[in-house]
Amino acid sequence: MSADLAERIEALAQWMFEAKHLVVFTGAGISTESGLPDFRGPDGI
């Protein structure tokens, strides 16, 4: 890992730690990629 990337990751981690609130926006499919059932899939609701 480059030093620049490590510095950026450290800065991001510090911002997240100091934040009062944190919101993460993800795209469709992030849950299914993690192994959670799909809402409209065969095992969904």
N, CA, C and O atoms as a Maestro MAE file, in Angstrom:
{
 s_m_m2io_version
 :::
 2.0.0
}

f_m_ct {
 s_m_title
 :::
 protein
 m_atom[180] {
  # First column is atom index #
  i_m_mmod_type
  r_m_x_coord
  r_m_y_coord
  r_m_z_coord
  i_m_residue_number
  s_m_chain_name
  s_m_pdb_residue_name
  s_m_pdb_atom_name
  i_m_atomic_number
  :::
  1 25 0.865 -1.175 0.000 1 A "MET " " N  " 7
  2 3 0.000 0.000 0.000 1 A "MET " " CA " 6
  3 2 0.906 1.231 0.000 1 A "MET " " C  " 6
  4 15 1.877 1.312 0.753 1 A "MET " " O  " 8
  5 25 0.562 2.185 -0.865 2 A "SER " " N  " 7
  6 3 1.388 3.390 -0.952 2 A "SER " " CA " 6
  7 2 1.173 4.260 0.282 2 A "SER " " C  " 6
  8 15 0.137 4.182 0.942 2 A "SER " " O  " 8
  9 25 2.170 5.088 0.579 3 A "ALA " " N  " 7
  10 3 2.090 5.984 1.732 3 A "ALA " " CA " 6
  11 2 0.938 6.969 1.573 3 A "ALA " " C  " 6
  12 15 0.261 7.296 2.548 3 A "ALA " " O  " 8
  13 25 0.709 7.449 0.332 4 A "ASP " " N  " 7
  14 3 -0.381 8.392 0.082 4 A "ASP " " CA " 6
  15 2 -1.736 7.752 0.380 4 A "ASP " " C  " 6
  16 15 -2.597 8.377 1.000 4 A "ASP " " O  " 8
  17 25 -1.926 6.507 -0.062 5 A "LEU " " N  " 7
  18 3 -3.180 5.815 0.192 5 A "LEU " " CA " 6
  19 2 -3.367 5.589 1.691 5 A "LEU " " C  " 6
  20 15 -4.462 5.785 2.218 5 A "LEU " " O  " 8
  21 25 -2.321 5.184 2.364 6 A "ALA " " N  " 7
  22 3 -2.396 4.968 3.811 6 A "ALA " " CA " 6
  23 2 -2.773 6.252 4.536 6 A "ALA " " C  " 6
  24 15 -3.557 6.219 5.485 6 A "ALA " " O  " 8
  25 25 -2.228 7.377 4.104 7 A "GLU " " N  " 7
  26 3 -2.552 8.672 4.710 7 A "GLU " " CA " 6
  27 2 -4.021 9.024 4.474 7 A "GLU " " C  " 6
  28 15 -4.698 9.521 5.374 7 A "GLU " " O  " 8
  29 25 -4.504 8.767 3.270 8 A "ARG " " N  " 7
  30 3 -5.909 9.060 2.959 8 A "ARG " " CA " 6
  31 2 -6.849 8.194 3.789 8 A "ARG " " C  " 6
  32 15 -7.861 8.681 4.291 8 A "ARG " " O  " 8
  33 25 -6.520 6.919 3.935 9 A "ILE " " N  " 7
  34 3 -7.334 6.015 4.742 9 A "ILE " " CA " 6
  35 2 -7.330 6.469 6.197 9 A "ILE " " C  " 6
  36 15 -8.374 6.463 6.849 9 A "ILE " " O  " 8
  37 25 -6.198 6.852 6.699 10 A "GLU " " N  " 7
  38 3 -6.089 7.336 8.078 10 A "GLU " " CA " 6
  39 2 -6.920 8.597 8.278 10 A "GLU " " C  " 6
  40 15 -7.603 8.734 9.294 10 A "GLU " " O  " 8
  41 25 -6.870 9.519 7.319 11 A "ALA " " N  " 7
  42 3 -7.663 10.748 7.411 11 A "ALA " " CA " 6
  43 2 -9.156 10.425 7.395 11 A "ALA " " C  " 6
  44 15 -9.915 10.983 8.188 11 A "ALA " " O  " 8
  45 25 -9.583 9.540 6.512 12 A "LEU " " N  " 7
  46 3 -10.989 9.146 6.449 12 A "LEU " " CA " 6
  47 2 -11.429 8.505 7.757 12 A "LEU " " C  " 6
  48 15 -12.503 8.814 8.273 12 A "LEU " " O  " 8
  49 25 -10.608 7.617 8.291 13 A "ALA " " N  " 7
  50 3 -10.936 6.962 9.558 13 A "ALA " " CA " 6
  51 2 -11.072 7.988 10.679 13 A "ALA " " C  " 6
  52 15 -11.963 7.872 11.520 13 A "ALA " " O  " 8
  53 25 -10.210 8.975 10.697 14 A "GLN " " N  " 7
  54 3 -10.277 10.022 11.722 14 A "GLN " " CA " 6
  55 2 -11.548 10.852 11.574 14 A "GLN " " C  " 6
  56 15 -12.204 11.159 12.569 14 A "GLN " " O  " 8
  57 25 -11.898 11.215 10.353 15 A "TRP " " N  " 7
  58 3 -13.140 11.974 10.113 15 A "TRP " " CA " 6
  59 2 -14.350 11.174 10.581 15 A "TRP " " C  " 6
  60 15 -15.257 11.724 11.206 15 A "TRP " " O  " 8
  61 25 -14.365 9.876 10.280 16 A "MET " " N  " 7
  62 3 -15.486 9.037 10.691 16 A "MET " " CA " 6
  63 2 -15.559 8.941 12.214 16 A "MET " " C  " 6
  64 15 -16.646 8.996 12.789 16 A "MET " " O  " 8
  65 25 -14.419 8.801 12.861 17 A "PHE " " N  " 7
  66 3 -14.367 8.703 14.313 17 A "PHE " " CA " 6
  67 2 -14.874 9.981 14.975 17 A "PHE " " C  " 6
  68 15 -15.564 9.921 15.992 17 A "PHE " " O  " 8
  69 25 -14.535 11.134 14.403 18 A "GLU " " N  " 7
  70 3 -14.902 12.427 14.983 18 A "GLU " " CA " 6
  71 2 -16.294 12.895 14.587 18 A "GLU " " C  " 6
  72 15 -16.812 13.841 15.180 18 A "GLU " " O  " 8
  73 25 -16.909 12.259 13.604 19 A "ALA " " N  " 7
  74 3 -18.205 12.700 13.098 19 A "ALA " " CA " 6
  75 2 -19.308 12.505 14.138 19 A "ALA " " C  " 6
  76 15 -19.313 11.536 14.898 19 A "ALA " " O  " 8
  77 25 -20.224 13.442 14.145 20 A "LYS " " N  " 7
  78 3 -21.385 13.317 15.021 20 A "LYS " " CA " 6
  79 2 -22.381 12.330 14.411 20 A "LYS " " C  " 6
  80 15 -23.011 11.560 15.136 20 A "LYS " " O  " 8
  81 25 -22.523 12.348 13.100 21 A "HIS " " N  " 7
  82 3 -23.403 11.440 12.366 21 A "HIS " " CA " 6
  83 2 -22.653 10.937 11.137 21 A "HIS " " C  " 6
  84 15 -21.794 11.635 10.599 21 A "HIS " " O  " 8
  85 25 -22.978 9.737 10.702 22 A "LEU " " N  " 7
  86 3 -22.341 9.167 9.525 22 A "LEU " " CA " 6
  87 2 -23.416 8.538 8.648 22 A "LEU " " C  " 6
  88 15 -24.222 7.738 9.122 22 A "LEU " " O  " 8
  89 25 -23.425 8.898 7.386 23 A "VAL " " N  " 7
  90 3 -24.361 8.341 6.421 23 A "VAL " " CA " 6
  91 2 -23.545 7.701 5.309 23 A "VAL " " C  " 6
  92 15 -22.599 8.301 4.799 23 A "VAL " " O  " 8
  93 25 -23.911 6.491 4.937 24 A "VAL " " N  " 7
  94 3 -23.222 5.786 3.862 24 A "VAL " " CA " 6
  95 2 -24.253 5.440 2.800 24 A "VAL " " C  " 6
  96 15 -25.239 4.760 3.085 24 A "VAL " " O  " 8
  97 25 -24.030 5.901 1.588 25 A "PHE " " N  " 7
  98 3 -24.896 5.591 0.466 25 A "PHE " " CA " 6
  99 2 -24.263 4.449 -0.326 25 A "PHE " " C  " 6
  100 15 -23.082 4.500 -0.671 25 A "PHE " " O  " 8
  101 25 -25.051 3.432 -0.606 26 A "THR " " N  " 7
  102 3 -24.551 2.316 -1.410 26 A "THR " " CA " 6
  103 2 -25.504 2.060 -2.555 26 A "THR " " C  " 6
  104 15 -26.640 2.535 -2.549 26 A "THR " " O  " 8
  105 25 -25.056 1.333 -3.507 27 A "GLY " " N  " 7
  106 3 -25.888 1.016 -4.656 27 A "GLY " " CA " 6
  107 2 -26.670 -0.264 -4.441 27 A "GLY " " C  " 6
  108 15 -26.467 -0.983 -3.463 27 A "GLY " " O  " 8
  109 25 -27.561 -0.530 -5.369 28 A "ALA " " N  " 7
  110 3 -28.361 -1.753 -5.312 28 A "ALA " " CA " 6
  111 2 -27.449 -2.967 -5.393 28 A "ALA " " C  " 6
  112 15 -26.467 -2.971 -6.135 28 A "ALA " " O  " 8
  113 25 -27.776 -3.979 -4.636 29 A "GLY " " N  " 7
  114 3 -27.018 -5.223 -4.690 29 A "GLY " " CA " 6
  115 2 -25.952 -5.357 -3.632 29 A "GLY " " C  " 6
  116 15 -25.335 -6.418 -3.529 29 A "GLY " " O  " 8
  117 25 -25.705 -4.337 -2.843 30 A "ILE " " N  " 7
  118 3 -24.644 -4.432 -1.840 30 A "ILE " " CA " 6
  119 2 -24.979 -5.505 -0.805 30 A "ILE " " C  " 6
  120 15 -24.081 -6.190 -0.315 30 A "ILE " " O  " 8
  121 25 -26.256 -5.657 -0.470 31 A "SER " " N  " 7
  122 3 -26.628 -6.663 0.521 31 A "SER " " CA " 6
  123 2 -26.519 -8.072 -0.045 31 A "SER " " C  " 6
  124 15 -26.059 -8.982 0.645 31 A "SER " " O  " 8
  125 25 -26.935 -8.262 -1.287 32 A "THR " " N  " 7
  126 3 -26.861 -9.597 -1.875 32 A "THR " " CA " 6
  127 2 -25.413 -10.032 -2.057 32 A "THR " " C  " 6
  128 15 -25.100 -11.215 -1.926 32 A "THR " " O  " 8
  129 25 -24.547 -9.106 -2.350 33 A "GLU " " N  " 7
  130 3 -23.129 -9.420 -2.478 33 A "GLU " " CA " 6
  131 2 -22.553 -9.876 -1.137 33 A "GLU " " C  " 6
  132 15 -21.585 -10.634 -1.090 33 A "GLU " " O  " 8
  133 25 -23.164 -9.400 -0.048 34 A "SER " " N  " 7
  134 3 -22.724 -9.763 1.301 34 A "SER " " CA " 6
  135 2 -23.386 -11.036 1.813 34 A "SER " " C  " 6
  136 15 -23.072 -11.503 2.907 34 A "SER " " O  " 8
  137 25 -24.303 -11.598 1.025 35 A "GLY " " N  " 7
  138 3 -24.949 -12.835 1.423 35 A "GLY " " CA " 6
  139 2 -26.332 -12.668 2.024 35 A "GLY " " C  " 6
  140 15 -26.944 -13.661 2.420 35 A "GLY " " O  " 8
  141 25 -26.849 -11.443 2.108 36 A "LEU " " N  " 7
  142 3 -28.201 -11.228 2.619 36 A "LEU " " CA " 6
  143 2 -29.211 -11.510 1.514 36 A "LEU " " C  " 6
  144 15 -28.917 -11.268 0.343 36 A "LEU " " O  " 8
  145 25 -30.401 -12.016 1.858 37 A "PRO " " N  " 7
  146 3 -31.388 -12.315 0.832 37 A "PRO " " CA " 6
  147 2 -31.880 -11.055 0.124 37 A "PRO " " C  " 6
  148 15 -31.996 -9.987 0.726 37 A "PRO " " O  " 8
  149 25 -32.160 -11.205 -1.144 38 A "ASP " " N  " 7
  150 3 -32.670 -10.121 -1.980 38 A "ASP " " CA " 6
  151 2 -34.147 -9.887 -1.661 38 A "ASP " " C  " 6
  152 15 -34.880 -10.845 -1.414 38 A "ASP " " O  " 8
  153 25 -34.591 -8.635 -1.662 39 A "PHE " " N  " 7
  154 3 -35.990 -8.309 -1.362 39 A "PHE " " CA " 6
  155 2 -36.926 -8.957 -2.365 39 A "PHE " " C  " 6
  156 15 -37.965 -9.497 -1.984 39 A "PHE " " O  " 8
  157 25 -36.569 -8.910 -3.650 40 A "ARG " " N  " 7
  158 3 -37.449 -9.447 -4.698 40 A "ARG " " CA " 6
  159 2 -37.013 -10.822 -5.190 40 A "ARG " " C  " 6
  160 15 -37.652 -11.389 -6.076 40 A "ARG " " O  " 8
  161 25 -35.953 -11.359 -4.639 41 A "GLY " " N  " 7
  162 3 -35.461 -12.653 -5.085 41 A "GLY " " CA " 6
  163 2 -36.317 -13.810 -4.591 41 A "GLY " " C  " 6
  164 15 -37.326 -13.592 -3.919 41 A "GLY " " O  " 8
  165 25 -35.928 -15.028 -4.915 42 A "PRO " " N  " 7
  166 3 -36.721 -16.199 -4.553 42 A "PRO " " CA " 6
  167 2 -36.894 -16.365 -3.035 42 A "PRO " " C  " 6
  168 15 -37.897 -16.922 -2.591 42 A "PRO " " O  " 8
  169 25 -35.941 -15.895 -2.246 43 A "ASP " " N  " 7
  170 3 -36.045 -16.007 -0.789 43 A "ASP " " CA " 6
  171 2 -36.449 -14.684 -0.149 43 A "ASP " " C  " 6
  172 15 -36.417 -14.558 1.075 43 A "ASP " " O  " 8
  173 25 -36.826 -13.699 -0.955 44 A "GLY " " N  " 7
  174 3 -37.195 -12.377 -0.442 44 A "GLY " " CA " 6
  175 2 -38.648 -12.300 -0.027 44 A "GLY " " C  " 6
  176 15 -39.361 -13.304 0.008 44 A "GLY " " O  " 8
  177 25 -39.067 -11.097 0.285 45 A "ILE " " N  " 7
  178 3 -40.448 -10.866 0.740 45 A "ILE " " CA " 6
  179 2 -41.372 -10.759 -0.459 45 A "ILE " " C  " 6
  180 15 -42.576 -10.565 -0.295 45 A "ILE " " O  " 8
  :::
 }
 m_bond[179] {
  # First column is bond index #
  i_m_from
  i_m_to
  i_m_order
  :::
  1 1 2 1
  2 2 3 1
  3 3 4 2
  4 3 5 1
  5 5 6 1
  6 6 7 1
  7 7 8 2
  8 7 9 1
  9 9 10 1
  10 10 11 1
  11 11 12 2
  12 11 13 1
  13 13 14 1
  14 14 15 1
  15 15 16 2
  16 15 17 1
  17 17 18 1
  18 18 19 1
  19 19 20 2
  20 19 21 1
  21 21 22 1
  22 22 23 1
  23 23 24 2
  24 23 25 1
  25 25 26 1
  26 26 27 1
  27 27 28 2
  28 27 29 1
  29 29 30 1
  30 30 31 1
  31 31 32 2
  32 31 33 1
  33 33 34 1
  34 34 35 1
  35 35 36 2
  36 35 37 1
  37 37 38 1
  38 38 39 1
  39 39 40 2
  40 39 41 1
  41 41 42 1
  42 42 43 1
  43 43 44 2
  44 43 45 1
  45 45 46 1
  46 46 47 1
  47 47 48 2
  48 47 49 1
  49 49 50 1
  50 50 51 1
  51 51 52 2
  52 51 53 1
  53 53 54 1
  54 54 55 1
  55 55 56 2
  56 55 57 1
  57 57 58 1
  58 58 59 1
  59 59 60 2
  60 59 61 1
  61 61 62 1
  62 62 63 1
  63 63 64 2
  64 63 65 1
  65 65 66 1
  66 66 67 1
  67 67 68 2
  68 67 69 1
  69 69 70 1
  70 70 71 1
  71 71 72 2
  72 71 73 1
  73 73 74 1
  74 74 75 1
  75 75 76 2
  76 75 77 1
  77 77 78 1
  78 78 79 1
  79 79 80 2
  80 79 81 1
  81 81 82 1
  82 82 83 1
  83 83 84 2
  84 83 85 1
  85 85 86 1
  86 86 87 1
  87 87 88 2
  88 87 89 1
  89 89 90 1
  90 90 91 1
  91 91 92 2
  92 91 93 1
  93 93 94 1
  94 94 95 1
  95 95 96 2
  96 95 97 1
  97 97 98 1
  98 98 99 1
  99 99 100 2
  100 99 101 1
  101 101 102 1
  102 102 103 1
  103 103 104 2
  104 103 105 1
  105 105 106 1
  106 106 107 1
  107 107 108 2
  108 107 109 1
  109 109 110 1
  110 110 111 1
  111 111 112 2
  112 111 113 1
  113 113 114 1
  114 114 115 1
  115 115 116 2
  116 115 117 1
  117 117 118 1
  118 118 119 1
  119 119 120 2
  120 119 121 1
  121 121 122 1
  122 122 123 1
  123 123 124 2
  124 123 125 1
  125 125 126 1
  126 126 127 1
  127 127 128 2
  128 127 129 1
  129 129 130 1
  130 130 131 1
  131 131 132 2
  132 131 133 1
  133 133 134 1
  134 134 135 1
  135 135 136 2
  136 135 137 1
  137 137 138 1
  138 138 139 1
  139 139 140 2
  140 139 141 1
  141 141 142 1
  142 142 143 1
  143 143 144 2
  144 143 145 1
  145 145 146 1
  146 146 147 1
  147 147 148 2
  148 147 149 1
  149 149 150 1
  150 150 151 1
  151 151 152 2
  152 151 153 1
  153 153 154 1
  154 154 155 1
  155 155 156 2
  156 155 157 1
  157 157 158 1
  158 158 159 1
  159 159 160 2
  160 159 161 1
  161 161 162 1
  162 162 163 1
  163 163 164 2
  164 163 165 1
  165 165 166 1
  166 166 167 1
  167 167 168 2
  168 167 169 1
  169 169 170 1
  170 170 171 1
  171 171 172 2
  172 171 173 1
  173 173 174 1
  174 174 175 1
  175 175 176 2
  176 175 177 1
  177 177 178 1
  178 178 179 1
  179 179 180 2
  :::
 }
}
